[in-house]
Amino acid sequence: MKIDPQFSIAGKPVHPHFKLTHEEFPRALATRILNDDGDEYFGAFLNRTNVRILIDFLNRTFRLRTCTIPIDGSFPVPCTQYYAKRCMAPCVKDLCDRESYLEMVDLVRLFLRNDRELFLASITKRIERAAEDLDFETAAFFRDILESVERYWSNSRYQVWLEDTVDTIELQIDNGVIELIIVSQRGRRPLGEIVYSFPLNDELSQAIPAVIRQFYKYHLPREIRVSHAFDERPALAAELGKRFGEKVKIVVGSLAARRVTAERALDRTRERLALEAIAIRPTGNEIQRELAVTFGLKTHPSRIEAFDVAHISATGFAAGVSVWIDGKDVPAEYEHWQSDRESELDTLRAFVAERVGRTKPDLVVIDGGRSQLNAALEVIGKLEQQSRVIAAVKPRGKHSSISHFLTDDGRRIEFDPESAAHYLMQRLRDAAHALANSAHRLTRDMMHFYELAAMLPSINERERQELVRELGSIRAIAESSEEFFVTRFGSPKGKRAAADVAAFRSGDSLPPRPLIVPLSFVETDGAADDLIPIETR
């Protein structure tokens, strides 16, 4: 039977899923939007907290890349994620080739499918193969993965797969709208609920089967309980059974037969729907209009960029910028910058001048007070693009809040927590602040990993790491003679390496600089921005 397009849930949020992207070096991203984009989807997964833990577990255990940059293996050094043991570094070909990377993607695929038997067989084969080749380092690497996965499987708190759950589907009609509430629970424990709304018409009988066909695209619960009978229920159960290769139960559950926990979850969802119906959610255009009125802008701002500078005790400055364009955050355009300037204000001036001159935002938000506002105005006034500038001022001792705004025309505007425009400004400020702090922390904590690359730029990263293992320390490498390098690498490569070390000893080499790249654990526009990884051990 053809599904009435009015009951389509394509492009609407569902429970969290994971996708393996269709890229040369795939990424595993969380998403709530399922698209026909050639990517592989897995799920659904519940509950939200456990999904956030799972995101971190995947990254820490399997080390697929989370960067958003193009990968061709040509980087001379890996980014900080490699040294944090959270990436295999396919950006550096001599550290990880595509074949090795795709082997790990295969393991991630089996893990997300929850195909435990095949996963165990596959990783055991890799361990045995590495041991036979006397590659004990690789064997130990895969053994550690196996042990981590077995610990995850054995933890009853992390049962994110839904094969043993029961779903209750309730259909209700309110003000000419069909609302389908789906509640998932394991035993007496509700795991999550989701609501789909459709306009009421003569095809009401198709609402439940149409949503079931689309909602259970990648997963299947132990049982589906529906509030209303429909004629094609046996045929739909057979259709799903064929899709998943197992028997499917779709039963009509009476009100009396429902679990108390399911009824409570339905009641909570109905209450939430009632609140959402009376709540006003401003659109992007409405927020732009409010910004223009509140801050005296001549036009509605299309592109907004927020800036912040991070430091500890006025040393080691780093800057970050977040971006909002026509109603949407655009993480792909976020940037950070490590600065060698002597002050916070000098760093801010340099970063704002370079960035605003290139991207030409309509509105610039600065984290800080009058001095930061003036610093930004000083450099923007010299640019062709005359962006408006607003400073978001923190109350004393409360770095996550905003007390008021300072405008470039000298006004003070008190922060209104009920204002959608003010909330947007705070959210963008917070994103820039988090990015600047992250860049500063990684620069400080990861600097020592890049000292060897600064000392020996003429050899590749694998050769540098082999030298460390052979000699035991960077100091021992720095004290090695030209004869050692020529014997180790031959001539002229050894002579170039010896010259590198000589330049390092005399202070003529470039200073080490960590490579920090933009990361993303969720799909852009995947309605999953709230799935921030939770790190556990």
Order of alpha helices (4+ residues) and beta strands (2+ residues): beta-beta-beta-alpha-alpha-alpha-alpha-alpha-beta-beta-beta-alpha-beta-alpha-beta-alpha-alpha-beta-beta-beta-beta-alpha-beta-alpha-beta-beta-beta-alpha-alpha-alpha-alpha-alpha-alpha
